[in-house]
Amino acid sequence: MVAVTSQADQRLLERARRVLPGITQTYSKAPDQHVPGVYPAYLVRGDGCRVWDLEGHEYIDYPCALGPVVLGYRDPEVDLAVHAQVDRGPSFSLGTPLEVEVAELVVEMVPSAEMVRFVKTGSEATSAAVRLGRAFTGRDHVAMCGYHGWHEWCVGHTPRNAGVPEAVRALTHQWAYNDLDSLRGVLARYPEQVGVVIMEPVGVEEPQPGFLEGVRSLAHEAGALLIFDEVITGFRLARGGAQEHFGVSADLAAFGKAVANGYPLGLVAGRADVMELVTSATFVSGTFGGEAVSLAAARATLEKLRREPVCEHLWRQGAVLRDRFNQLAAAHEVPARMVGLAPRRVLEIAPHDGVDASALKGLIWQGCIDRGVLLGNANFVSYAHDDAAVAHTVEAFEYALAEAGAALRRNDVRETLRGLPPGEVSRRP
Ligand SMILES: Cc1ncc(COP(=O)(O)O)c(C=O)c1O
């Protein structure tokens, strides 16, 4: 057994509580999102598919930094590119050739990408895409489906919308995945007012046949642009993201996370006639838009994705992990399943008589962390997750699910959990 929230963690958490609202900078990394008392609160190092906590405990890592780490921590080629760029400098007074080179790679790899604008985060990328869609169509209303970040146009629609003016909230309308009628409903309620239909092309639920094509047709018939939020799917489901994987293209697509293997870069890419508006009619520009270290990381990442079977590896290893977990859960009679496409899997707990789903999830995570495997709410896989790491993880699943099955039979799931159950993940609207 390796993990308890250590004394070093506790001391740092105390300091954090005094100076950092929410304790961590990113909501999904806060201790209450995992198993406080069992999970480490801080990580200080990563290498390949492994990470280390403050006390030097080692874990095979599946959140992959919430998705960005697609090649593995400290990928040698990305490291080389980054170190070389650090030696030259991170930011300059004029543009850098890297802007052109990375944009060319994106245009080559991503279907429908004719031009590219760089930003730093996924939220900025989706917001820039929505701004462009509104500018192109001259319409203010947005029909959205999924999570798109923290900016006003989308957060206004969630329970945490304090600070977003009512006038802004009234312009965004949620519709439901795999439900074309719900999109039809929004488009009918606001005739000739919806300029943008934005969606995650896939989340946990897979698209029904014809669904993505149907969204595209409905958006275009209504005179709106279709934007794919590929912040998670981009450079992961396929080299060209969900657009390549599902064979459906959008007018614009927003990317972030995996594009630079952990360095902060986002981008919006799409039709040239829309992208041109970035400077001619509206304004999407920032001091760090051409920050060179992240662009150097992106160039190395995209070149490796283009050259090597990275995405194929993610599908293969992810499928082994998902399928073996589900077989073992069934064998130990634990009402838990890994669901979602192989490259990104989520642990789902089925309702079960008298069992607190959150405590059961925490208990499975506890068993895994005890065996050196760090799971999160969304579990990815990187090019560095080799067969040995996957085999070790399957052994951890076996242990964790056997423990969970025994606790279920004894009816003491909550008592077996050494910490607190994970909090509700409420960031998604
Ligand atoms: C689908 C999707 N879109 C947008 C975002 C926002 O990206 P960022 O957190 O980099 O601002 C996220 C982040 O998790 C996301 O999952």
The ligand as an SDF file (V2000), in Angstrom:
LIG
                    3D

 16 16  0  0  0  0  0  0  0  0999 V2000
  -14.3120   19.7910  -24.8410 C   0  0  0  0  0  0  0  0  0  0  0  0
  -13.5960   20.9080  -24.1390 C   0  0  0  0  0  0  0  0  0  0  0  0
  -13.6490   22.1330  -24.6500 N   0  0  0  0  0  0  0  0  0  0  0  0
  -13.0050   23.1660  -24.0780 C   0  0  0  0  0  0  0  0  0  0  0  0
  -12.2680   23.0020  -22.9350 C   0  0  0  0  0  0  0  0  0  0  0  0
  -11.5680   24.1620  -22.2980 C   0  0  0  0  0  0  0  0  0  0  0  0
  -10.1860   24.0430  -22.4830 O   0  0  0  0  0  0  0  0  0  0  0  0
   -9.1800   24.7520  -21.4500 P   0  0  0  0  0  0  0  0  0  0  0  0
   -9.3910   24.1090  -20.1290 O   0  0  0  0  0  0  0  0  0  0  0  0
   -7.8100   24.4990  -22.0380 O   0  0  0  0  0  0  0  0  0  0  0  0
   -9.5120   26.2080  -21.4480 O   0  0  0  0  0  0  0  0  0  0  0  0
  -12.1740   21.7310  -22.3610 C   0  0  0  0  0  0  0  0  0  0  0  0
  -11.3990   21.5050  -21.1210 C   0  0  0  0  0  0  0  0  0  0  0  0
  -11.4840   20.5050  -20.4570 O   0  0  0  0  0  0  0  0  0  0  0  0
  -12.8620   20.6470  -22.9690 C   0  0  0  0  0  0  0  0  0  0  0  0
  -12.8220   19.4160  -22.4410 O   0  0  0  0  0  0  0  0  0  0  0  0
  1  2  1  0
  2  3  1  0
  2 15  2  0
  3  4  2  0
  4  5  1  0
  5  6  1  0
  5 12  2  0
  6  7  1  0
  7  8  1  0
  8  9  2  0
  8 10  1  0
  8 11  1  0
 12 13  1  0
 12 15  1  0
 13 14  2  0
 15 16  1  0
M  END
$$$$
